[in-house]
Amino acid sequence: MKYLVTGGAGYVGSVVAQHLLEAGHEVTVLDNLSTGFRAGVPAGAAFVEGDIRDAAKWLDPSYDAVLHFAAFSQVGESVVKPEKYWENNVGGTMALLAAMREAGVNRLVFSSTAATYGEPEEVPIPESAPTRPTNPYGASKLAVDHMITSEAHAHGLAAVSLRYFNVAGAYGPYGERHDPESHLIPLVLQVAQGRREAISVYGDDYPTPDGTCVRDYIHVADLADAHLLALGAARSGEHLICNLGNGNGFSVREVVETAREVTGHPIPEVTAPRRAGDPAVLVASAETARATLGWNPSRADLAGIIADAWEFARDTQREH
């Protein structure tokens, strides 16, 4: 099979592209490198440096499907620059869908997000939960999900949206290189590397066992497995939405303590005020993915997730 991976030079896209190659598929990565890295494009994948708005230049009937990761994803930035998120995440996807229609490519796997749900009413969060995003990033992804549903009904698109919770870990030479970095595990590992003095813990008075926020962490390789399964589950005229998570949560303090054990570094922490809009607990119900995709995450151990991320972080630091 031949696949176009948009945003395939980024964190998740690069790992999925590598998994596709290992499964024997032909892969083209389309990325404008605004947040991705040329080094993230797996060897063996064709690379096109370009924008998804121009996907019609490269997409043709020889492609069997598109896996779409090209999006801006910084929650804080989306609040101060909402127009950037609407233009790229929504406008870019609209152009991509038009290019797919024109080329006759009718299968899509979309990288969605748990941010579409906003403040949860129930935990674990099922796909039937109300979607009330609390920031433009989550709203832009929800808008795309609505767009895909319409496309499936009107034009027979076979589509699967995968709503991730907290993706972490690394897969060989493919890991997180965000700049600026906003995710807890790589930030904690930066402390262990001596790149920052301490990790900030935002709020220690939540109604959780140790007072810090609880989040559902999923290994990026498990996430990639789900994308390959989703390609097989896509059905013409249908838009399937699946949460991806381990179904259990780890608190900020548990992450920091586990990172201390993995790295052998004391990792000082500083308690800071709560951040506005941070729910106490965000954990996924992934029963739909298990039932419809046959997906079973096999790398749910927090220490293992952090160990893979730590190996990648040290390798990347040695490169520089």
C-alpha positions in Angstrom: 0.0 0.0 0.0 1.0 3.6 -0.6 0.4 6.3 2.0 0.8 10.0 2.4 1.7 11.1 5.9 1.1 14.8 6.5 3.2 16.2 9.3 5.4 13.1 9.2 8.5 15.0 10.3 6.9 15.6 13.7 6.8 13.5 16.8 3.9 11.2 16.3 3.9 11.4 12.5 7.5 10.2 12.3 6.9 7.2 14.5 3.8 6.2 12.5 5.7 6.7 9.2 8.4 4.3 10.5 5.8 1.7 11.6 4.3 1.9 8.1 7.7 1.3 6.5 8.4 -1.6 8.8 5.0 -3.1 7.7 6.2 -3.0 4.1 4.3 0.0 2.9 5.4 2.8 0.6 5.4 6.2 2.5 5.6 9.8 1.4 6.0 12.4 4.1 4.6 15.9 3.5 5.8 18.5 6.0 6.6 22.2 5.8 9.1 21.7 8.8 7.5 24.7 10.7 7.5 22.5 13.8 8.8 19.2 12.4 12.5 18.2 11.8 14.1 16.9 8.7 15.9 14.3 10.9 12.5 13.0 11.9 11.7 11.7 8.4 12.4 8.0 8.5 14.9 6.6 6.0 13.0 4.9 3.3 10.2 7.4 3.2 10.0 9.9 0.3 10.0 13.4 1.6 8.2 16.5 0.2 8.8 19.8 1.9 5.5 21.6 1.4 2.3 22.8 3.0 -0.9 20.7 3.3 -2.8 23.6 1.5 -0.9 22.6 -1.6 -1.5 18.8 -1.2 -3.2 18.7 -4.6 0.3 19.2 -6.2 1.5 15.8 -4.9 -1.6 13.7 -4.1 -2.7 11.4 -6.9 -4.8 8.2 -7.4 -1.8 6.0 -6.6 -2.2 6.7 -2.9 -4.4 4.3 -0.9 -4.9 6.6 2.1 -3.8 9.8 3.9 -2.7 9.8 7.6 -3.0 13.4 8.7 -0.9 14.8 11.5 -0.1 18.3 10.2 -1.4 20.7 12.9 -0.3 23.3 15.4 -0.8 21.9 18.9 0.3 24.4 21.5 -2.7 25.1 23.8 -1.3 28.3 25.2 -0.3 29.7 21.8 -3.8 28.9 20.5 -5.3 31.2 23.1 -3.2 34.2 22.0 -3.0 33.4 18.3 -6.3 31.7 17.5 -6.2 32.7 13.9 -3.1 30.7 13.4 -4.9 27.5 14.5 -8.1 28.1 12.5 -6.1 28.9 9.4 -3.8 25.9 9.6 -5.7 23.2 11.4 -9.1 23.9 9.9 -8.3 25.7 6.6 -5.4 23.4 5.9 -7.5 20.3 6.4 -10.2 21.7 4.2 -7.7 22.0 1.4 -6.4 18.5 2.1 -9.9 17.0 1.9 -10.5 18.8 -1.4 -7.2 17.4 -2.8 -8.3 13.9 -1.7 -11.6 14.3 -3.4 -9.9 15.5 -6.6 -7.4 12.6 -6.6 -10.0 10.0 -5.7 -8.2 9.0 -2.4 -11.0 8.2 0.0 -9.4 6.8 3.1 -8.2 9.0 6.0 -6.8 8.6 9.5 -6.9 11.8 11.5 -4.8 12.8 14.5 -7.4 14.3 16.8 -7.1 15.0 20.5 -8.7 14.6 24.0 -8.7 18.5 24.1 -12.0 18.2 22.1 -13.8 17.2 25.4 -12.7 20.1 27.6 -13.6 19.7 31.3 -14.9 16.1 31.6 -18.2 15.2 33.3 -17.1 11.6 33.8 -13.9 9.7 34.1 -12.8 7.6 32.2 -13.9 9.7 29.3 -16.0 7.9 26.6 -16.4 9.1 23.0 -20.0 9.9 23.9 -18.9 12.5 26.4 -19.9 16.1 25.5 -17.4 18.0 23.4 -16.8 21.4 25.0 -13.2 22.4 24.2 -11.7 25.1 26.5 -9.2 26.5 24.0 -8.9 27.2 20.2 -6.6 24.3 19.7 -9.2 21.8 20.9 -11.9 23.7 19.1 -10.0 23.6 15.8 -9.6 19.8 16.1 -13.3 19.4 16.9 -14.2 21.5 13.9 -12.1 19.2 11.7 -13.8 16.1 13.2 -17.2 17.7 12.2 -15.8 18.4 8.8 -14.7 14.8 8.3 -18.1 13.5 9.4 -19.8 15.7 6.7 -17.2 14.5 4.1 -17.9 10.9 4.9 -21.6 11.3 4.6 -21.6 13.4 1.5 -18.7 11.9 -0.5 -18.2 8.4 0.9 -14.9 9.2 2.7 -13.7 6.3 4.9 -12.4 8.0 8.0 -11.1 7.3 11.5 -10.3 10.0 14.0 -8.0 9.0 16.9 -8.3 11.2 20.0 -5.1 11.0 21.9 -4.5 11.7 25.6 -0.9 12.2 26.7 1.5 10.8 24.2 5.0 10.0 25.6 8.1 7.8 25.1 10.2 7.4 22.0 10.7 4.8 19.3 14.4 4.4 18.5 15.6 7.7 17.0 12.1 9.2 16.9 11.0 11.2 19.9 9.8 14.6 21.2 11.8 17.6 19.9 9.2 20.3 20.6 10.5 23.9 20.8 9.2 25.3 23.1 8.5 22.1 25.1 5.3 22.0 27.1 4.9 18.3 27.9 5.6 17.0 31.4 7.9 14.0 30.7 10.4 15.8 28.4 10.4 18.8 30.8 11.2 16.5 33.7 14.0 14.9 31.7 15.4 18.3 30.8 15.9 18.8 34.6 17.7 15.5 34.8 20.0 16.6 31.9 20.8 19.9 33.6 19.0 21.9 31.0 16.6 23.4 33.6 16.9 23.9 37.3 13.6 22.4 38.5 10.3 21.1 37.4 7.2 23.2 38.2 4.3 21.4 39.7 1.2 23.4 38.9 -1.1 22.9 41.9 -0.8 20.4 44.8 -4.3 20.7 46.2 -6.4 18.9 43.6 -8.9 16.2 44.8 -6.5 13.4 43.8 -4.5 10.9 46.0 -1.4 13.2 46.2 -3.0 16.5 45.3 -1.4 16.8 41.8 -3.2 16.4 38.4 -3.7 12.9 37.1 -3.2 12.1 33.4 -3.4 9.1 31.1 0.0 8.5 29.3 0.2 6.4 26.2 3.4 5.2 24.6 4.0 6.6 21.1 4.6 3.2 19.7 1.3 1.9 21.0 -0.3 5.0 19.3 1.4 4.1 16.0 0.0 0.6 16.2 -3.5 2.1 16.5 -3.0 4.1 13.3 -2.2 1.0 11.3 -5.2 -0.8 12.7 -7.4 2.2 11.9 -6.4 2.0 8.2 -8.0 -1.4 8.1 -11.1 -0.4 10.1 -12.0 2.6 7.9 -15.3 2.1 6.0 -16.7 4.1 3.1 -19.3 6.7 4.3 -18.4 6.2 7.9 -16.4 8.4 10.4 -15.3 6.3 13.4 -14.0 8.2 16.4 -11.8 6.4 19.0 -10.1 7.5 22.1 -6.6 6.3 22.6 -5.2 5.9 26.2 -4.3 3.3 28.7 -7.4 3.8 30.8 -5.4 4.5 34.0 -3.7 7.7 35.2 -0.5 8.8 36.8 -0.2 11.9 38.9 2.4 14.6 38.2 4.2 13.5 41.4 4.2 9.9 40.2 5.8 11.0 36.9 8.5 13.0 38.7 9.3 10.2 41.2 9.4 7.6 38.4 11.8 9.8 36.4 14.0 10.1 39.4 14.2 6.3 39.6 14.8 5.9 35.9 17.5 8.7 35.5 19.1 8.5 38.9 18.8 12.3 39.2 17.2 14.0 42.2 15.0 16.3 39.9 14.1 19.2 42.1 10.5 20.3 42.0 8.8 23.7 42.7 5.2 24.0 43.5 3.5 26.7 41.5 -0.2 28.0 41.4 -2.7 26.0 39.5 -3.1 26.7 35.8 -6.5 27.9 34.6 -8.5 25.2 32.9 -6.4 22.2 34.2 -8.9 19.4 35.1 -7.9 17.3 38.1 -8.2 14.0 36.2 -8.1 13.2 32.5 -8.2 9.5 31.7 -9.5 7.8 28.6 -11.9 5.0 28.0 -10.4 3.2 25.1 -13.0 0.5 24.9 -14.1 1.6 21.4 -10.5 1.3 20.1 -10.2 -2.2 21.7 -13.5 -3.4 20.3 -13.5 -1.9 16.8 -9.7 -1.7 16.0 -8.6 -4.7 18.0 -6.1 -2.4 19.7 -4.4 -3.4 22.9 -1.6 -1.1 24.2 1.3 -3.2 25.3 3.7 -0.5 26.7 1.6 0.9 29.5 4.3 0.8 32.2 5.2 4.3 33.2 8.9 3.5 33.9 9.2 1.9 30.5 7.7 5.0 28.8 10.0 7.3 30.6 13.1 5.0 30.0 12.5 5.2 26.3 12.1 9.0 26.4 15.2 9.3 28.5 17.3 7.2 26.0 16.1 9.5 23.2 16.8 12.7 25.2 20.4 11.6 26.0 21.0 10.5 22.4 19.7 13.9 21.1 21.8 15.8 23.6 25.0 13.9 22.5 24.2 14.8 18.9 24.5 18.5 19.9 
